[in-house]
Amino acid sequence: MASRLLLQVFLITLPFMAYGIYRLVLKDAAIEGRKAWPIRMLFGIGIGLATAAWIILLLIAERSPEMCRTAATLDPRTGEIVPGELYECELETEERYPDAP
């Protein structure tokens, strides 16, 4: 859970870090008289980072076509959150449609 939270915080801060690097490069380029980075390159880097983050999150997610998850609930007696549980989806199909092939 902590690793997923840290990954999401990192992904949220990526645009700010990219902008900070861009500002540093612009400042250095102006001092040295060079041309600054083109916007197209930054846009491409942003798309690449977003795509990589999306793929990483897909790979990290615990998903299986055979498994379903119950929703998390709030225990009314203790006030604590009861996490959802994994179960086989076939059990749900059999309970809803007992005559299904």
C-alpha positions as CSV (number, residue, x, y, z in Angstrom):
1,M,0.0,0.0,0.0
2,A,2.8,2.4,0.9
3,S,4.6,1.7,-2.4
4,R,1.5,2.5,-4.4
5,L,1.0,5.7,-2.4
6,L,4.6,6.7,-3.0
7,L,4.2,5.9,-6.8
8,Q,1.1,8.1,-7.0
9,V,2.8,11.0,-5.2
10,F,5.7,10.7,-7.5
11,L,3.4,10.7,-10.6
12,I,1.6,13.8,-9.3
13,T,4.9,15.6,-8.8
14,L,6.3,14.6,-12.2
15,P,4.9,17.6,-14.1
16,F,6.3,20.0,-11.5
17,M,9.7,18.5,-11.7
18,A,9.6,18.6,-15.5
19,Y,8.7,22.2,-15.4
20,G,11.4,23.0,-12.9
21,I,14.0,21.3,-15.1
22,Y,12.6,23.2,-18.1
23,R,13.0,26.5,-16.2
24,L,16.6,25.6,-15.2
25,V,17.5,24.8,-18.8
26,L,15.9,28.0,-20.1
27,K,17.8,30.0,-17.5
28,D,21.1,28.3,-18.4
29,A,20.4,28.6,-22.1
30,A,19.8,32.3,-21.8
31,I,23.0,32.8,-19.9
32,E,25.1,30.8,-22.4
33,G,23.3,32.1,-25.5
34,R,22.0,28.7,-26.6
35,K,18.6,27.9,-28.0
36,A,16.2,26.6,-25.3
37,W,14.6,23.1,-25.5
38,P,11.8,22.9,-28.0
39,I,8.3,22.5,-26.7
40,R,7.7,19.5,-28.9
41,M,10.5,17.6,-27.1
42,L,9.0,18.4,-23.7
43,F,5.5,17.4,-24.9
44,G,6.9,14.1,-26.2
45,I,8.7,13.4,-22.9
46,G,5.5,14.2,-21.0
47,I,3.5,11.7,-23.2
48,G,6.2,9.1,-22.7
49,L,6.2,9.5,-18.9
50,A,2.4,9.4,-18.7
51,T,2.3,6.2,-20.9
52,A,5.0,4.6,-18.8
53,A,3.1,5.5,-15.6
54,W,-0.1,4.1,-17.0
55,I,1.6,0.8,-18.0
56,I,3.3,0.5,-14.6
57,L,0.0,1.0,-12.8
58,L,-1.6,-1.6,-15.0
59,L,1.1,-4.1,-14.2
60,I,1.0,-3.4,-10.4
61,A,-2.8,-3.8,-10.2
62,E,-4.0,-7.2,-8.8
63,R,-6.5,-8.2,-11.5
64,S,-7.6,-11.5,-12.7
65,P,-10.5,-12.4,-14.9
66,E,-11.4,-15.3,-12.7
67,M,-11.5,-13.3,-9.5
68,C,-14.0,-10.7,-8.3
69,R,-13.8,-8.4,-5.3
70,T,-16.4,-7.4,-2.8
71,A,-16.7,-3.7,-1.9
72,A,-15.1,-2.4,1.3
73,T,-17.7,-1.7,4.0
74,L,-17.9,0.2,7.2
75,D,-18.5,-1.9,10.3
76,P,-21.3,-0.2,12.2
77,R,-20.3,-1.5,15.6
78,T,-16.6,-0.5,15.6
79,G,-16.6,2.2,12.9
80,E,-13.7,0.6,11.2
81,I,-13.4,0.0,7.4
82,V,-13.5,-3.7,6.5
83,P,-11.5,-4.2,3.3
84,G,-13.1,-6.0,0.4
85,E,-12.3,-9.7,-0.3
86,L,-11.4,-11.6,-3.4
87,Y,-13.6,-14.5,-4.4
88,E,-14.1,-16.6,-7.6
89,C,-16.5,-15.0,-10.0
90,E,-18.0,-18.4,-10.9
91,L,-19.5,-18.6,-7.4
92,E,-21.4,-15.4,-8.1
93,T,-22.6,-16.6,-11.5
94,E,-23.8,-19.9,-9.9
95,E,-25.7,-18.0,-7.2
96,R,-27.4,-15.6,-9.5
97,Y,-28.1,-18.1,-12.3
98,P,-28.3,-21.6,-10.9
99,D,-29.7,-23.1,-14.2
100,A,-27.0,-21.5,-16.4
101,P,-24.9,-24.0,-18.4
